[in-house]
Amino acid sequence: MLDTAPHIANLAQVIQLAVAPVFLLAGVGTTLNALATRVGRIIDRARTLEDRLMHVSPEQAEEYHKLLRVLSKRATLVNRAIGLSVTCGFLVSLVVAALFISSSMGINLDAPIAITFVIALACLAMGLIYFLREVILATNSLTFGGVRPTHLEVNKSGSVAKTPVAKE
């Protein structure tokens, strides 16, 4: 019975070490849920615009095509964020598995575990940057009551001028 006590203590330490990555996995899962919701809404909006496109004037058609190009850019950004977030989740899962393998088999995997975890965090960071870019693109393409929002700019002379936000 005394021989099993160190193994149980070692396993308890491994479980404690694995808790932080598991919480990270929960956060990645929540992020993926938000990203999946956004891509679904982008697809729904694109389908709606494509359906309306058949029944509009040529001038309106050009505006719809511009909106569809923005939606396409947004979908690309969200898809990249999803890919990077899934990669992060996969790598974090490998880290947790490697922690248990290292402990149970007595193999020193410290360096591979650390490198994998850093790569996972880098993937998460890049995924969040793509997510931010998509959100910025979405908000820049908004119109409020058909009017583009304006930003205040300071001219070279020091005077303040309102300039419309450029459409992307």
C-alpha positions as CSV (number, residue, x, y, z in Angstrom):
1,M,0.0,0.0,0.0
2,L,2.9,2.4,0.7
3,D,4.2,1.8,-2.8
4,T,1.0,3.2,-4.4
5,A,0.9,6.4,-2.4
6,P,3.7,8.1,-4.4
7,H,2.0,7.2,-7.7
8,I,-1.3,8.6,-6.5
9,A,0.5,11.8,-5.3
10,N,2.2,12.0,-8.7
11,L,-1.1,11.5,-10.5
12,A,-2.7,14.2,-8.3
13,Q,0.1,16.6,-9.3
14,V,-0.4,15.8,-13.0
15,I,-4.2,16.4,-12.6
16,Q,-3.4,19.8,-11.0
17,L,-1.1,20.7,-13.9
18,A,-3.8,19.7,-16.4
19,V,-6.5,21.9,-14.9
20,A,-5.2,25.1,-16.5
21,P,-5.1,23.7,-20.0
22,V,-8.6,22.2,-19.5
23,F,-9.9,25.7,-18.5
24,L,-8.2,27.0,-21.7
25,L,-10.1,24.4,-23.7
26,A,-13.4,25.6,-22.2
27,G,-12.5,29.1,-23.3
28,V,-11.6,27.9,-26.8
29,G,-14.9,26.0,-27.0
30,T,-16.8,29.2,-26.1
31,T,-14.9,31.2,-28.7
32,L,-15.6,28.5,-31.3
33,N,-19.3,28.8,-30.4
34,A,-19.3,32.5,-31.0
35,L,-17.3,32.2,-34.2
36,A,-19.7,29.5,-35.5
37,T,-22.7,31.7,-34.7
38,R,-21.0,34.6,-36.6
39,V,-20.2,32.5,-39.7
40,G,-23.8,31.2,-39.7
41,R,-25.2,34.8,-39.6
42,I,-22.8,35.8,-42.4
43,I,-24.0,32.9,-44.6
44,D,-27.7,33.7,-43.8
45,R,-27.1,37.4,-44.8
46,A,-25.3,36.4,-48.0
47,R,-28.1,34.1,-49.0
48,T,-30.7,36.8,-48.4
49,L,-28.8,39.3,-50.5
50,E,-28.3,36.7,-53.3
51,D,-32.0,36.0,-53.3
52,R,-32.8,39.7,-53.5
53,L,-30.2,40.3,-56.2
54,M,-32.4,38.8,-58.8
55,H,-35.1,41.4,-58.3
56,V,-33.2,44.7,-58.1
57,S,-32.2,47.4,-60.5
58,P,-28.6,47.5,-61.9
59,E,-27.7,50.3,-59.4
60,Q,-28.9,48.3,-56.5
61,A,-27.2,45.2,-57.8
62,E,-23.9,47.0,-57.7
63,E,-24.5,47.9,-54.0
64,Y,-25.5,44.3,-53.3
65,H,-22.3,43.0,-54.9
66,K,-20.3,45.4,-52.7
67,L,-22.1,44.0,-49.6
68,L,-21.5,40.5,-50.7
69,R,-17.8,41.2,-51.2
70,V,-17.6,42.5,-47.6
71,L,-19.5,39.4,-46.4
72,S,-17.1,37.2,-48.3
73,K,-14.1,38.9,-46.6
74,R,-15.8,38.5,-43.2
75,A,-16.5,34.8,-43.8
76,T,-12.8,34.3,-44.7
77,L,-11.6,36.0,-41.5
78,V,-14.0,34.0,-39.4
79,N,-13.0,30.7,-41.1
80,R,-9.4,31.5,-40.4
81,A,-10.2,32.2,-36.8
82,I,-12.1,29.0,-36.5
83,G,-9.2,27.0,-38.0
84,L,-6.7,28.6,-35.6
85,S,-9.0,28.0,-32.6
86,V,-9.5,24.4,-33.5
87,T,-5.8,24.0,-33.9
88,C,-5.3,25.5,-30.5
89,G,-7.9,23.2,-28.9
90,F,-6.2,20.2,-30.6
91,L,-2.7,21.2,-29.4
92,V,-4.0,21.9,-25.8
93,S,-5.5,18.4,-25.8
94,L,-2.1,17.0,-26.9
95,V,-0.5,18.9,-24.0
96,V,-2.9,17.3,-21.5
97,A,-2.4,13.9,-22.9
98,A,1.4,14.3,-22.9
99,L,1.3,15.4,-19.3
100,F,-0.4,12.1,-18.4
101,I,1.8,10.0,-20.7
102,S,4.9,11.7,-19.3
103,S,3.9,11.0,-15.7
104,S,2.7,7.4,-16.2
105,M,5.6,6.2,-18.4
106,G,8.3,8.2,-16.7
107,I,9.2,9.9,-20.0
108,N,10.6,13.5,-19.8
109,L,8.4,15.4,-22.2
110,D,8.9,18.8,-20.6
111,A,10.3,20.6,-23.8
112,P,7.7,19.1,-26.2
113,I,4.9,20.0,-23.8
114,A,6.1,23.6,-23.4
115,I,6.7,24.1,-27.1
116,T,3.2,22.6,-27.9
117,F,1.6,24.8,-25.3
118,V,3.3,28.0,-26.7
119,I,2.2,27.1,-30.2
120,A,-1.3,26.6,-29.0
121,L,-1.4,30.0,-27.4
122,A,0.1,31.6,-30.5
123,C,-2.7,29.9,-32.6
124,L,-5.3,31.3,-30.1
125,A,-3.8,34.8,-30.3
126,M,-3.9,34.7,-34.1
127,G,-7.4,33.4,-34.1
128,L,-8.5,36.2,-31.8
129,I,-6.8,38.8,-34.1
130,Y,-8.7,37.4,-37.1
131,F,-11.9,37.6,-35.0
132,L,-11.2,41.2,-34.1
133,R,-10.5,42.0,-37.8
134,E,-13.9,40.5,-38.7
135,V,-15.7,42.5,-36.1
136,I,-14.0,45.7,-37.2
137,L,-14.9,44.9,-40.8
138,A,-18.5,44.2,-39.8
139,T,-18.9,47.5,-37.8
140,N,-17.2,49.5,-40.6
141,S,-19.8,48.3,-43.1
142,L,-22.7,49.4,-41.0
143,T,-25.0,52.1,-42.0
144,F,-27.3,53.8,-39.6
145,G,-30.6,54.9,-41.2
146,G,-28.8,54.7,-44.6
147,V,-26.2,57.2,-43.5
148,R,-22.5,56.3,-43.2
149,P,-21.1,57.2,-39.8
150,T,-18.5,59.9,-39.7
151,H,-15.2,60.3,-37.9
152,L,-13.7,63.6,-36.7
153,E,-10.3,64.3,-38.2
154,V,-7.9,67.1,-37.4
155,N,-6.6,68.9,-40.6
156,K,-3.1,70.2,-41.1
157,S,-4.4,73.6,-40.2
158,G,-5.6,72.3,-36.8
159,S,-9.3,72.6,-37.7
160,V,-11.7,69.6,-37.1
161,A,-13.6,68.1,-40.1
162,K,-16.1,65.3,-40.3
163,T,-15.2,62.7,-42.9
164,P,-17.3,59.8,-43.9
165,V,-16.0,56.3,-43.1
166,A,-14.9,54.6,-46.3
167,K,-16.8,51.5,-47.3
168,E,-14.7,48.4,-47.8
